[in-house]
């Protein structure tokens, strides 16, 4: 039987790459599902992301986009970085942490601001986690949500060029590398997106007809 296609409602090339690679890397029940970008997403005005939690934003986005694609299974995500010394910031504002930055410079501006805000924090207290929440909706109804996370530390300076967002600063002590220094295969096995997608597939194998 052909795999069921799930459409990701994101135009972020880094996220699309991560999700596609994670889907390929996952064993059964991933063979029951295929991941594809939502068609014509660039023509659809994005919804406001004004919920206070990752789960709230993921659900709201999935419901919004699914109403515009009747009959399709639409996945939306909300993900970001939580830094303990900053009381969970940047959190749901991770993508727009540095207000006023240009789209071209947003990632670097976010990283610069994060390092500035952590300048007086000791290395061992720079604990943080990446979190990802996925929501799947069809015809305006959220059917399932899934979550994943990975723990790490915020490095003193960016290292590596394989990732995006905060990856050059997100240090994985057990590997001795940042998220931007590891290859996609390793990233898929430990990342918050890989974990969330695994959780989603396992739930869908039971709940989605």
N, C-alpha and C positions, 0 to 999 in steps of 0.2 A: 504494500500500500504506500502511495506517495506521502512524503512528509507534509505535515500541515504547516503553512506559511504564517508566521507571526511578523507583523510589520512594526518596526521600531520608529517611533516618532521623534527623531532627532536629526539635525543636520550637522552636528558636531563630528568632523571627520575622525577625531581621536576616539570618540565613543563608538562610532560605527565600526572602526577597525577592531577595537577591543571586544565588542559584542560578537562580531563575525568570527574572530579568532577563538573566542571562548566557546561559541556554539560548535565549532569544528572540533575543538579539543575534548569536549565532553562526551563521555560514553553514553550508552542507553540510560535514560529515555531520549537523549538528544536526537537520535536517529528518527524519532517520530515528528520532529519539528524543524523547520527551516527559518532562518532569520533574514529579513530583507528590509531595506529602508522604505518608509512610507512614501508612496508616490505623490508627486506634486506638493511636497511639504513646503517648498520654497514659495508657493503661491498662497499659503494659508497664514493669516496673521497669528502670531503666537499668543497663547493665553497669558494672563497675568500670573506670575509666580509669587503670590502673596500669602500663601499658607505659612504657618509657623514651624512645620515639621517637614522632613523629607517625604514621609508617607503621604501627608496631606497634599503636597505639590505633585507627587507622582500620580496619585489618584485623580486629582483635578485635571491634569494634563491628559491622562489616558481617556477619561470620560469626554473631555472636550474634542479631542481628535477623533475618537470613535464615532461621534455624532456626525462627523463630516465624511465618514467612510463606512456607510451602512453595510453590515454583513461581514466586515473584516475584523480580525482580532488585532487590536492595536496595543503595543507596549509603550509606555512612557516611563522615564526614569527621573529620579532626582537624587543627586549624589553630591558629596562634598567632603570637606575636611573638618574635623573637630579637634581643637587643640585644648588640652586640659588647662594649661596655664592661662588661657584666654577665656576660660569659662565656656568652652564649646565653640567659640568663634573659629573661623568664619561661618561654619554651619551652612544653613540654607542660602547664605549670601556668598558662598565660596566663589562662584563664577564671576561675581561683580563686587568683590571685596574692596578693591581700590576704585572707589567712586570717581567717575569722570575720565577714566582711562579710555583710550581709543580701543576699538575692537582688535586692531593689529597688535597692540601692546598690552592687552588685558592680562594675559598670563604672567608676563614679566612684572607688570605693575603689582599684581596680586602678591607675587613672591617677594618683591621688595618690601611691600607694606608688612607682610607677615614677619620677615626678618627684623624689620624695624621694631615691631611690637614685641618681639621676643628677645631684643638685644640684651636685656638685663636678666634673662632667665637662664639658670644653670643648665648645662647639657642634659643632665639626668632628669630634669624636670620638664623637658620639652616633649613629653609624651603626647601622642596624637593618634587618631584613627581616620581612615577613609571609610565612609559609609555609602551604601547604595541601596535605594529602595526602588523596586520595579512594580508597576501596576499594569494589569492587562484588562482592557475593557472592550466590550462589543455593544454597538448600538446604544451608547450612553450609559451602560451599566458596568461598573467595576466588578470583575469576576474573581480576581485573585491578586494578592500582593505578595512580594517576596523581598527578602533582605539579605545583605551580605556586608561584611566589614573586615578590615585588616588593621592590625595594630602596628605602630612604629614610633619613630622619633623625628623631630624636625631638625635637619642638619643645619650647620652654621653657614653653609654656602651651597649654591646649586651644584649638582654633580650629575653628569650623564645627559644624553641628548635623544634618548629613545622614547621618552614619554611626552606628556603634555600636562597642562595645569600645574599642580603642585608636585608632580612626580620627581623633578630634580631635587626637591627638598625633603621628600618623604623617605626617610632612612629605615631600612629593615635590618635590625641588629643581628638577626640569625643568619643573614646572608652577607652582612658587611657591605651592602650596596644600597643605593637609592632605587626607587621604583623606575627611574629613568636610566638605570645602568643594567637592568636585567632584560633578557630577551622576551619576546611575546609568549613563548611557550611557558616559561616560568611565571610570567606575570598572570597568565590565564589561570594557573593552578592555585595562586594565592590571593589574587586581587579581589576587591569588594565586588566588582562587576561580575567576575567569574563565579564567585560564591552566590551572588544574588540570582544569576541566570541558572545555575545548578538547582537552587531552591525552587525557582519558577518552573523549570522543566519537570521536576519531581512532582510538584503539585498539579501541574497540568495533565500529567499522565493519568492522574486520578480523576480530576474535576472537569477537564475540557473534553467535550465529545467531538 
